[in-house]
C-alpha cells in the first residue's frame, strides 16, 4: 500500500491505514504500540502504552483490566488521547476521542484468542494495585492449576474498549524541524481539514 498524503478531501482512516501498513512492512518491534492518555475526574493526566487490537467499526480497540487505573479513569471520564509514533517512516498520528466498553461477546472472543499464558496472567493479576511479587506468582500458579486441562474463562473485570476519534492529527517529520501537520476534526458525517504550523 502506498503512503497516502493528507488532503482536504481525504479519509483520515485511509491515511492511518496506509501509514500503519508501511510501519508493519518496516518490521519494527510492536508497530501496534499506542500511547493512551486518560485523566482523573480532577484533571490529573496519566499516560501509558497499550497495543492496538484493530480498528473495527471506526473504533480503535485495546484490552485491559477494568479496575486498572486507566479502566477506572475511563469509567469516570471517557475522553482520551492516543499517540502512534513511527520513527521508521518519520510519521506520527495523534487521535482525540471518546472510549466506550466493547460488548462482552467481543471481549470473550479476543480473550479466547490470546495465548494461554496471557489468559492466566490476566486472571491472576489485580492490575495497577500494590502487590507482593511472590504472592502474585503463587496466585498465577493457583490459577494455572485450577484450569489445568480446561479453558480459562475471561475474568469479568477484564475486557476491551473502543475509541471513536473526533480528531486525527497527522505529523510528517521534515529537516530543520520544519514538520508538516494536518488535522481532521469530525463535523457531522464528515471531517473539517486544516494544516498547522510546525
Phi, psi and omega in degrees: 000138179282145175293121179276140175266138177297135178221160182305326183259013182282155172270117183299330177295321180293321177297313179303313182301318182292321179290320179297316179297320178296323178294317177300320180294330178289346174058045172282168172292132176051068172296343181274003181291129175225140175273139179232127179254130174237173178218146177287168180302332179267012172090009179280120185279158175214142184227139176204169180255133175232178180251131176292130179244048175098159173245110186237127182053038176078007183246133178276119191257142170211166185232147185196180175272125183294337179267003175291171179302315181295321179297317179294318181292322178293329177294326181270329184212099187281000179284129184224165168233138177244149177220127172247122178242118185237080182297338181297332178242011178056047181218159181213145176232128176244135183231136170246136182193192182237131182262144173216154182293144171283165179291159177301321180297318179296317179294320178299315182297316180292317180301319181294337181275350183283155173302146183304321180299322178290324176299315181296318179298317179297322181291324186275335190266125172274076192312135177077357180266150177298138182219164166261123187301319179298320179293323178295317179294324177294322178295319177300319179296322179295317179296318179299318179291321182298323184252022178302122180076007180231157176295145176271119181284152176292127175297142183296337182267012181237134180179195188252160171233152171237134180254120176266116184290142168249340180218134167244132169237124180253129183241131177240118181290138179227164179295156178058024179059028178266059189291164175253137179225131183229133184236137173241123178246131182297134178218102184062235179266004182233201184224139171267137186245141172206158174254150180240150173293151180299000000 
